[in-house]
Amino acid sequence: MELRQLRYFVKVCELRSMGRAALELGVVTSALSQQISRLEGELSTRLLQRSSTGVTPTDAGLAFLHQAQLTLRHADDAVRAAQQARLSGHVSVGLAPTTATVLGVPLMRAMQERYPEVRLHMVEALSGHLTTMLQSRQLDLAVLFQTDTPRRWSVTPLLAEKLFVIASPTLAQRPQSAKVRLAQLADVPLILPSGGHGLRATLTAAFARAGVTPRIVAEVDGLALLMDAVRAGYGATVQPGAATARHDRDDLELTQISDAHVGRRNLLVSLSDDELSPAALAARVVLADTARALVREGRWTGGSLLEN
């Protein structure tokens, strides 16, 4: 099996066409088809389903594709490391919007200082989407909030976050004390993420446990727009303190939710160690160090460290 064959196979799967893949790779279609056939022969299984409309990977082909992509990434990283004689390559990191607000730039700065030759690819998306991207090997590591992860993943507890009622000082129904219980929020107009958001599911369960039906006046999935609506006084929201990192705190009031069961755990989740490149292994350490430093320095509002 040759790396060339893996590159051919991956390109065919990406384009779903032998002809288009051959054109992009700069080889004739017959030669490309021959290499794929040799690969299938060596593996003793059919990797591609051919039809008049193109090609699609079989179940075996999909499983092989994921590993082939990892192999090619590691091979490319090995070449760059050998050429530059220092740790190099690239690593993909996924952060939820609130996490990215407080961790994104410090992580980029720390990686630049420690490993300037490592190219960092940052993805900001909802935690459910990040989980899907990890499963498809589009990310090397991510900060997630759920614990029901596949066993092949590496999971490191990072920190716990308190949740806050965040409101404009102009909102008449906002809480008036430093702390509040969920049972006291029945009359507060809330702007929350929609039902597909992990935080919304957490809050729905917490309100149900408290015996309260929240007064939801709007649903917004984008953090920037949600916070703009809160600052404009259309309602309050319930978010971790990190959500306010990009905002002038003079325009907002934070009231900590005191219910013991209300909060969010941040977990550093990655592919297993044997699937990570040296660059990704290094980035995982840097991310954990950076997040914990932000908590210790009081720069992660409502954050407290979790033990491994």
VMD Tcl script that draws the C-alpha trace (Angstrom):
set ca {
  {0.00 0.00 0.00}
  {1.39 3.40 -1.01}
  {0.62 6.91 0.15}
  {-0.09 7.72 -3.49}
  {-2.92 5.19 -3.50}
  {-4.37 6.72 -0.34}
  {-4.29 10.19 -1.89}
  {-6.00 8.86 -5.01}
  {-8.69 7.13 -2.99}
  {-9.39 10.17 -0.79}
  {-9.65 12.46 -3.81}
  {-12.10 10.10 -5.55}
  {-14.26 10.01 -2.41}
  {-14.20 13.82 -2.15}
  {-15.24 14.38 -5.77}
  {-17.41 11.24 -6.20}
  {-16.04 10.90 -9.74}
  {-13.09 9.01 -11.24}
  {-12.88 11.42 -14.15}
  {-12.90 14.60 -12.06}
  {-10.43 13.13 -9.56}
  {-8.07 12.08 -12.36}
  {-8.21 15.56 -13.85}
  {-7.42 17.24 -10.52}
  {-4.64 14.76 -9.72}
  {-3.09 15.10 -13.18}
  {-3.33 11.42 -14.13}
  {-5.33 9.54 -16.72}
  {-8.58 7.97 -15.57}
  {-7.50 4.44 -16.47}
  {-4.36 4.72 -14.34}
  {-6.35 6.09 -11.40}
  {-8.91 3.29 -11.69}
  {-6.11 0.74 -11.83}
  {-4.54 2.05 -8.63}
  {-7.89 1.93 -6.80}
  {-8.44 -1.63 -8.02}
  {-4.99 -2.64 -6.74}
  {-5.81 -1.08 -3.39}
  {-9.10 -3.02 -3.21}
  {-7.25 -6.19 -4.17}
  {-4.69 -5.73 -1.44}
  {-7.44 -5.15 1.13}
  {-9.61 -7.94 -0.30}
  {-12.70 -5.77 -0.09}
  {-14.70 -3.40 -2.25}
  {-14.08 0.24 -1.30}
  {-16.08 2.03 -3.98}
  {-19.48 1.44 -5.52}
  {-19.32 2.42 -9.19}
  {-22.37 3.52 -11.17}
  {-23.26 5.55 -14.26}
  {-23.61 8.69 -12.11}
  {-20.26 8.37 -10.34}
  {-18.74 6.52 -7.38}
  {-19.63 6.35 -3.71}
  {-17.71 4.68 -0.87}
  {-19.04 1.42 0.53}
  {-19.29 0.91 4.29}
  {-15.77 -0.52 4.21}
  {-14.72 2.42 2.06}
  {-16.04 4.96 4.58}
  {-14.19 3.27 7.43}
  {-11.02 3.17 5.33}
  {-11.48 6.81 4.27}
  {-11.38 8.14 7.84}
  {-8.14 6.32 8.59}
  {-6.62 7.23 5.22}
  {-7.26 10.93 5.91}
  {-5.53 10.66 9.28}
  {-2.59 8.80 7.74}
  {-2.11 11.46 5.06}
  {-2.31 14.28 7.60}
  {0.32 12.62 9.76}
  {2.54 11.96 6.74}
  {2.32 15.60 5.70}
  {3.11 16.72 9.24}
  {6.12 14.35 9.34}
  {7.47 15.85 6.11}
  {7.12 19.40 7.41}
  {8.73 18.49 10.73}
  {11.69 16.87 8.99}
  {12.12 19.85 6.68}
  {12.00 22.43 9.45}
  {13.73 20.35 12.16}
  {11.23 21.52 14.77}
  {7.67 20.72 15.81}
  {5.36 21.75 12.99}
  {2.21 20.66 11.23}
  {-1.35 21.73 11.82}
  {-4.05 21.10 14.41}
  {-7.80 21.72 14.34}
  {-9.47 22.92 17.54}
  {-13.22 23.34 18.11}
  {-14.73 25.74 20.65}
  {-18.32 26.65 21.45}
  {-19.09 30.37 21.04}
  {-19.01 31.20 24.77}
  {-15.77 29.24 25.22}
  {-14.18 30.88 22.19}
  {-15.04 34.28 23.63}
  {-12.73 33.83 26.59}
  {-10.28 31.12 25.41}
  {-9.86 31.68 21.68}
  {-7.34 34.53 21.52}
  {-5.29 33.43 24.58}
  {-4.95 29.97 23.01}
  {-3.80 31.42 19.70}
  {-1.26 33.60 21.52}
  {0.06 30.68 23.59}
  {0.43 28.44 20.54}
  {2.26 31.17 18.65}
  {4.67 31.62 21.56}
  {5.38 27.92 22.14}
  {5.01 26.39 18.69}
  {5.24 29.08 16.01}
  {5.55 26.52 13.21}
  {2.28 24.79 14.08}
  {-0.64 26.11 12.05}
  {-3.76 26.40 14.20}
  {-7.20 25.93 12.66}
  {-9.92 27.25 14.97}
  {-13.59 26.32 14.56}
  {-16.35 28.12 16.48}
  {-19.61 26.15 16.47}
  {-22.30 24.69 18.72}
  {-21.11 21.80 20.85}
  {-23.30 19.28 19.01}
  {-21.70 20.24 15.71}
  {-18.24 20.01 17.25}
  {-19.02 16.47 18.40}
  {-20.00 15.52 14.84}
  {-16.79 17.06 13.49}
  {-14.70 15.08 15.97}
  {-16.44 11.88 14.96}
  {-15.67 12.56 11.29}
  {-12.02 13.43 12.08}
  {-12.48 17.05 10.97}
  {-11.22 18.18 14.37}
  {-8.34 16.93 16.48}
  {-9.68 18.28 19.76}
  {-12.54 20.35 21.15}
  {-13.95 21.70 24.39}
  {-17.32 20.00 24.95}
  {-19.89 19.89 27.74}
  {-21.24 16.33 27.49}
  {-19.67 13.22 29.01}
  {-21.28 10.56 26.81}
  {-18.29 10.45 24.45}
  {-17.03 7.35 22.57}
  {-14.47 5.29 24.44}
  {-11.85 5.83 21.76}
  {-11.73 9.52 22.66}
  {-9.49 11.06 25.29}
  {-11.44 13.14 27.83}
  {-9.81 15.54 30.31}
  {-11.90 17.55 32.80}
  {-11.01 21.24 32.51}
  {-13.28 23.47 34.55}
  {-16.78 24.00 35.88}
  {-18.76 27.14 35.11}
  {-21.43 28.88 37.13}
  {-24.41 30.17 35.17}
  {-25.61 33.75 35.44}
  {-28.71 35.74 34.66}
  {-27.35 38.45 32.37}
  {-29.45 41.55 31.82}
  {-29.32 45.22 30.92}
  {-29.65 47.63 33.86}
  {-32.70 49.02 32.02}
  {-34.65 45.76 32.27}
  {-37.21 46.29 35.02}
  {-37.77 42.54 35.71}
  {-34.08 41.74 36.19}
  {-32.97 40.18 39.51}
  {-31.99 42.78 42.07}
  {-29.61 40.72 44.20}
  {-26.14 39.22 43.67}
  {-27.52 35.69 43.60}
  {-30.86 34.22 42.58}
  {-32.57 30.84 42.44}
  {-34.27 29.51 39.33}
  {-37.59 29.49 41.19}
  {-37.37 33.29 41.33}
  {-37.09 33.73 37.56}
  {-40.65 32.86 36.55}
  {-41.51 36.45 35.61}
  {-38.19 37.40 33.98}
  {-38.42 37.63 30.15}
  {-35.67 35.37 28.83}
  {-33.83 35.20 25.53}
  {-32.36 31.71 25.21}
  {-30.79 29.46 22.55}
  {-33.18 27.12 20.75}
  {-33.88 23.53 21.75}
  {-31.02 22.06 19.74}
  {-28.47 23.91 21.84}
  {-26.76 22.00 24.66}
  {-27.15 24.85 27.12}
  {-30.88 25.05 26.43}
  {-31.28 21.36 27.24}
  {-29.40 21.92 30.50}
  {-31.62 24.86 31.42}
  {-34.85 23.07 30.47}
  {-33.98 20.22 32.84}
  {-32.94 22.65 35.57}
  {-36.15 24.71 35.34}
  {-38.22 21.51 35.40}
  {-36.41 20.37 38.54}
  {-37.11 23.75 40.12}
  {-40.79 23.50 39.18}
  {-40.70 26.68 37.08}
  {-41.92 27.36 33.56}
  {-39.57 30.01 32.15}
  {-40.98 33.00 30.30}
  {-39.12 32.75 26.99}
  {-39.70 35.79 24.78}
  {-37.20 34.95 22.02}
  {-34.81 32.23 20.86}
  {-31.45 33.19 19.38}
  {-28.70 30.72 18.48}
  {-25.98 33.24 17.64}
  {-24.15 34.51 20.73}
  {-23.38 37.96 19.31}
  {-27.00 38.65 18.35}
  {-28.30 37.19 21.62}
  {-26.07 39.48 23.65}
  {-27.02 42.48 21.50}
  {-30.68 41.80 22.26}
  {-29.91 41.54 25.98}
  {-27.97 44.82 25.98}
  {-30.89 46.47 24.15}
  {-33.20 45.46 27.01}
  {-35.46 43.01 25.14}
  {-34.94 40.40 27.85}
  {-32.38 38.70 30.05}
  {-30.48 35.53 29.25}
  {-28.91 32.68 31.19}
  {-25.33 32.00 30.16}
  {-21.94 31.22 31.65}
  {-19.95 34.28 32.60}
  {-17.66 33.77 29.60}
  {-20.46 35.05 27.38}
  {-19.71 38.59 28.56}
  {-15.97 38.53 27.82}
  {-16.38 40.60 24.64}
  {-18.81 43.09 26.13}
  {-18.55 46.20 28.26}
  {-19.63 45.00 31.69}
  {-20.98 48.46 32.51}
  {-23.82 47.70 30.07}
  {-24.71 44.41 31.75}
  {-25.60 43.07 35.19}
  {-24.69 39.52 36.18}
  {-26.61 37.64 38.85}
  {-25.27 34.22 39.77}
  {-27.74 31.33 39.85}
  {-27.27 29.74 43.25}
  {-29.02 26.39 42.66}
  {-26.41 23.73 43.39}
  {-27.26 21.59 40.36}
  {-27.11 24.42 37.82}
  {-23.80 24.78 36.00}
  {-21.72 23.48 33.12}
  {-18.64 21.26 32.99}
  {-16.02 21.94 30.32}
  {-14.24 18.85 29.02}
  {-11.19 18.76 26.75}
  {-12.02 16.00 24.28}
  {-9.72 14.69 21.57}
  {-9.11 11.73 19.36}
  {-7.16 8.96 21.07}
  {-3.45 9.57 21.60}
  {-2.41 7.14 18.87}
  {-4.52 9.08 16.35}
  {-3.13 12.51 17.20}
  {-0.12 14.04 15.47}
  {2.74 15.44 17.58}
  {1.38 18.94 16.85}
  {-2.08 17.99 18.12}
  {-0.65 16.37 21.26}
  {1.28 19.55 21.97}
  {-1.77 21.75 21.30}
  {-3.84 19.69 23.75}
  {-1.36 20.46 26.53}
  {-1.26 24.15 25.61}
  {-5.07 24.40 25.56}
  {-5.39 22.81 29.00}
  {-2.63 24.99 30.45}
  {-4.16 28.15 28.96}
  {-7.70 27.43 30.18}
  {-6.54 26.65 33.70}
  {-4.35 29.75 33.80}
  {-7.34 31.91 32.84}
  {-9.33 30.42 35.72}
  {-6.50 30.83 38.25}
  {-5.97 34.45 37.17}
  {-9.67 35.24 37.57}
  {-10.12 35.93 33.85}
  {-12.78 33.22 33.34}
  {-15.87 34.60 35.07}
  {-17.63 31.92 37.09}
  {-14.98 29.28 36.30}
  {-13.45 26.86 38.79}
  {-10.93 24.10 38.11}
  {-11.94 20.44 37.88}
  {-9.67 17.63 39.00}
  {-8.52 15.08 36.41}
}
mol new
graphics top color blue
foreach p $ca { graphics top sphere $p radius 0.5 }
foreach p [lrange $ca 0 end-1] q [lrange $ca 1 end] { graphics top cylinder $p $q radius 0.2 }
display resetview
